[in-house]
């Protein structure tokens, strides 16, 4: 069995926060929630599956602060 990319992203983001009773502060990008996220080089919802593994992290933000930026 397999799932689509959108369902996989939701499983790793919102569903994980929901399972930990943290969906009010984590799991999606909304005003008032913690700003922990990664900015990727491609939109995973728009690229062919063969390009997902070569997608790079451009920036990582934790607590609203940039903690990594690709040179």
C-alpha angles and dihedrals in degrees: 000000000000141000132218124258094254091053091046092052091049090049091055096043122026098016092052091050090047092050089053093046089245101113091115091062105023144027102062139043107259137134111275096024125111111274102227109141148128124234110216131205091237138032101250090206092060106039127083113262089248090067097051096085092052093051111118133212108246097181140359121209122194122181090352093302126110107243098169132026124177109242 
